[in-house]
């Protein structure tokens, strides 16, 4: 009797240990992405095996973003960090230092040959240039004002002064669905390395997601055939659509440089107005992360119609139809075709 009770007790203990082990194994991988577009890609590939969160929120402007103490706390708890790279997240080193994060990191643009800004460092003194299509490569953050600083005093001031500058490379590669395939491969590979037990799961979901991206890419190319190439010219708030322009032969003329916080001079604006009149540009677009004031001014001066909102650096809120990467790309295409179709 006692022996039977002993075996029974051991069985209960073993089952308890097994359940605890399974519970630990089932714990999702904590993945933090730098901004909402990457966060959506992680969700698509990671499924229920990841707990995904983003630092820059939906409708947030990554160019003007200032990390909060709560962002440092979020990053400190991460098991994996996903970033765009190409100097897009200029605020990230300060946040990593504040969080003490030294874990693995996926650079989603690894392997992409970036487009170059003609002036570099957001130098858009002359906006009348055309983007070369012959290359061989493809709202304010409403939280408290306690910003994360790596250091106090003069160094922190210097960090802030330079925090929104970008280099000579265009970081907005996600605006090309073709290049998004590289994002998918990099994210999938990073998840597989961080969580090898679920590698096949990630591979399967990445393959499905890549197929849906390809189908949308093909659909957009077909739909744009209704718009003559010579009519595919629009003005946008800032220089975020060169990759989309290259992929679909659309000329995007930005009011400001890569940083949405750049301030165009009166000369810049006058040049754009002259260009819009000379080339009979039909539409000018606002963006979800940029003030519409300058767009409306140029529209009044040129007679171009305001064509709606394009989503550049962030997704929209849940249920908006632009709350996923594919939804964003589909919506941008819809807005462009609606404004440009004869």
Residue pairs with C-beta under 8 A, 6 or more apart in sequence:
25 197
28 46
28 48
28 49
28 50
28 51
29 46
29 49
29 50
29 51
29 79
29 80
29 191
29 194
29 195
30 50
30 51
30 53
30 77
30 78
30 79
30 80
31 42
31 46
31 50
31 51
31 52
31 53
31 78
31 79
31 80
31 81
31 82
31 191
32 52
32 53
32 54
32 55
32 74
32 75
32 78
32 80
32 81
32 82
33 39
33 41
33 42
33 52
33 53
33 54
33 55
33 81
33 82
33 83
34 54
34 55
34 56
34 62
34 81
34 82
34 83
34 84
34 88
34 89
34 92
35 54
35 55
35 56
35 60
35 62
35 84
35 89
35 313
35 314
36 54
36 56
36 57
36 58
36 60
36 314
36 315
37 174
37 313
37 314
37 315
37 325
37 328
38 54
38 82
38 83
38 84
38 108
38 183
38 187
39 52
39 53
39 54
39 82
40 315
40 323
40 324
40 325
41 82
41 108
41 180
41 183
41 184
41 187
41 209
41 325
42 50
42 52
42 82
42 187
42 191
43 50
43 52
44 205
44 209
44 324
44 325
45 184
45 187
45 188
45 191
45 202
45 205
45 206
45 209
46 52
46 191
46 202
46 205
47 201
47 205
49 191
49 195
49 198
49 201
49 202
50 191
53 74
55 65
55 67
55 71
55 74
55 75
55 95
56 62
56 65
56 141
56 314
57 141
57 314
58 314
58 315
58 316
58 317
58 318
58 323
59 139
59 288
59 289
59 314
59 315
59 316
59 317
60 139
60 140
60 141
60 289
60 314
61 139
61 140
61 141
61 260
61 261
61 289
61 290
61 313
61 314
62 88
62 89
62 289
62 313
62 314
63 164
63 258
63 259
63 260
63 261
63 289
63 313
64 140
64 141
64 164
64 260
64 261
65 91
65 141
66 91
66 141
66 147
66 148
66 163
67 91
67 94
67 95
67 98
67 147
67 148
68 143
68 144
68 146
68 147
68 148
69 98
69 146
69 148
70 143
71 95
71 99
71 148
72 95
72 98
72 99
72 148
73 99
75 81
75 95
75 96
75 99
75 101
76 99
76 100
76 101
78 101
78 103
79 103
79 104
79 194
80 103
80 104
80 105
80 106
80 190
80 191
80 194
81 101
81 103
81 104
81 105
81 106
82 105
82 106
82 108
82 187
82 190
83 89
83 92
83 105
83 106
83 107
83 108
84 107
84 108
84 109
84 171
84 173
84 174
85 107
85 108
85 109
85 110
85 171
86 109
86 112
86 114
86 167
86 169
86 170
86 171
86 173
87 166
87 167
87 169
87 171
88 166
88 171
88 172
90 162
90 163
90 164
90 165
90 166
91 163
93 150
94 148
94 149
94 150
94 159
94 163
95 148
96 102
97 150
98 148
98 149
98 150
104 190
104 193
104 194
106 186
106 187
106 189
106 190
107 186
108 174
108 182
108 183
108 186
108 187
109 171
109 173
109 182
109 183
109 186
110 182
110 186
111 182
111 185
111 186
112 137
112 138
112 173
112 179
112 182
113 136
113 137
113 138
114 137
114 169
114 170
114 171
114 173
115 135
115 137
115 169
115 170
115 173
115 242
115 243
115 246
116 168
116 169
116 170
117 123
117 166
117 168
117 169
117 170
117 239
117 257
117 258
118 129
119 125
119 126
119 257
120 167
120 168
121 165
121 166
121 167
121 168
122 165
122 166
122 256
122 257
122 258
122 259
122 262
123 257
124 239
124 254
124 256
124 257
124 262
124 264
124 268
125 265
125 267
125 268
126 268
126 271
127 253
127 254
127 255
127 264
127 268
127 271
127 272
127 275
128 271
128 272
128 274
128 275
130 251
131 242
131 245
131 246
131 251
131 252
133 245
133 246
133 249
135 246
138 173
138 176
138 178
138 179
138 243
138 246
138 247
139 288
139 289
149 156
149 159
150 156
150 159
151 159
164 259
164 261
165 259
166 258
166 259
170 239
170 242
170 243
170 258
171 258
172 240
172 241
172 242
172 243
172 258
172 312
172 313
173 179
173 182
173 183
173 243
174 180
174 183
174 243
174 325
175 240
175 241
175 242
175 243
175 244
175 247
175 312
175 329
176 243
176 244
176 246
176 247
177 213
177 214
177 216
177 217
177 220
177 247
177 329
178 217
178 247
179 243
180 213
180 325
181 210
181 213
181 214
184 206
184 209
184 210
184 213
185 206
185 210
187 206
188 202
188 203
188 205
188 206
191 198
191 202
192 198
192 199
192 202
192 203
195 202
212 326
213 326
216 326
216 329
216 330
217 247
220 248
220 329
220 333
221 248
223 333
223 337
224 232
224 248
224 249
224 250
224 333
224 337
226 337
226 341
227 336
227 337
227 340
227 341
227 342
228 342
229 249
231 282
231 340
231 342
232 248
232 249
232 250
232 251
232 340
233 250
233 251
233 253
233 279
233 281
233 282
234 250
234 251
234 252
234 253
234 281
234 282
234 283
234 284
234 285
234 307
234 336
234 339
234 340
235 252
235 253
235 254
235 255
235 272
235 276
235 281
235 283
235 284
235 285
235 295
235 298
235 304
236 252
236 253
236 254
236 255
236 284
236 285
236 287
236 310
236 312
237 254
237 255
237 256
237 260
237 285
237 286
237 287
237 290
237 291
237 292
237 294
237 295
237 312
238 254
238 255
238 256
238 257
238 258
238 259
238 260
238 262
238 287
238 290
238 312
239 252
239 254
239 256
239 257
239 258
240 254
240 258
240 260
240 287
240 312
240 313
241 250
241 252
241 254
241 310
241 312
242 252
244 250
244 252
244 332
245 251
245 252
250 336
253 272
253 275
253 276
253 281
255 264
255 268
255 269
255 272
255 294
255 295
255 298
256 262
256 263
256 264
256 268
256 294
260 287
260 289
260 290
260 313
264 272
264 294
269 294
269 297
269 298
272 298
273 298
273 301
273 302
275 281
276 284
276 298
276 302
276 304
277 302
281 302
281 304
282 304
282 305
282 339
282 340
283 304
283 305
283 306
283 307
283 336
283 339
283 340
284 295
284 298
284 299
284 302
284 304
284 305
284 306
284 307
285 295
285 306
285 307
285 308
285 309
285 310
285 335
285 336
285 339
286 292
286 295
286 306
286 308
286 309
286 310
287 309
287 310
287 311
287 312
287 313
288 309
288 310
288 311
288 312
288 314
288 316
288 322
289 312
289 313
289 314
290 312
292 306
295 306
296 306
298 304
299 305
299 306
305 339
307 335
307 336
307 338
307 339
308 335
308 338
308 339
309 335
310 332
310 335
310 336
311 322
311 328
311 331
311 332
315 322
315 323
315 324
315 325
315 327
315 328
316 322
316 323
316 328
317 323
321 327
321 331
322 328
322 331
